[in-house]
Amino acid sequence: MSESRDHFFEELFCICIQLVNKTWKEMRATQEDFDKVMQVVRDQITRTLALKPTSLELFKTRVNALNYSEILKLRQTERLHQEETLAVPVLELRERLKPELLELIRQQRLLHLCEGTLFRKISSRRRQDKLWYCRLSPNHKVLHYGDVEEGVESPPIESLTEKIPVADMKMLLVGKECPHTKEKSSGKQNKDVLELAFSIVHDVEEYCLNFVAPTRYEFCLWTDGLNVLLGKEMTSERTQTDLDVLLSMELKLRLLDLENISIPDTPPPIPKPPSNLNFCYDFSHAEQ
């Protein structure tokens, strides 16, 4: 960048500070994640400067377009290149491994639903202290739920008086689609609720069981598990993260014997068949 401004570095600093705030929100970071956020911001700035933007405005546009999700994709692609896992045979192996690993993730989601989760009740006006618990039966046929007292972490399934047969579940709603998120008021609390809300429509479309997950992690596991019960694909960001981790581990295990050996993109050519097969040992002479 060749700028002749009076306050060039001050303006550049302001752009970068705004980028820190933006990336912090995208990463849903806490105070403990400060170093991680700064590493991502440094990556964003370095990659943008490598493009040699000709003005501050162009730098600002490009660095803001390079959001956290884009950084993750770039890092993943670069790591794959470094590990030589973009070779055609390895990509084919990845595709063959995916169904097995996705099934493993599905089973983990269902196991989590069987363990159950403690939810807080949300009214239309304010957060209530009342708690309720929901868990899936071991045979994956019934969702049991009911109110619990403070301090109860994992109530027995027999104590949960309400239930919904999985066969009666019609669809899963998330975020703005949920009936308990359609409120006139706005604010940070409602935004947080919106990101963690999901509902199960059952029996008739007018009747829903409404949830607000305690964390984004629980939201991902529950929505994935409910989609599995409905016979649908798992759609949360956690599914892709888990799949990438499992694929990376499985590929490394499968390719241990090929360490430091370059993997060709195409299979080796098949040699021509021999002119005769006289090299084969004739066992008939041995029997005589």
KATATA-V443728 format. One record per helix or strand. SS is the DSSP state (~ for helix, > for strand). FROM is the first residue (numbers start at 1). TO is the last residue. If there is no record, write none. Layout:
# KATATA-V443728
[[SS FROM TO] [SS FROM TO]]
This chain:
# KATATA-V443728
[[~ 8 26] [~ 31 50] [~ 56 65] [~ 68 82] [~ 88 115] [> 117 122] [> 127 136] [> 142 148] [~ 157 159] [> 162 165] [~ 166 168] [> 169 174] [~ 175 177] [~ 179 181] [~ 188 196] [> 197 202] [> 208 212] [~ 216 229] [~ 237 254] [~ 256 258] [~ 283 287]]
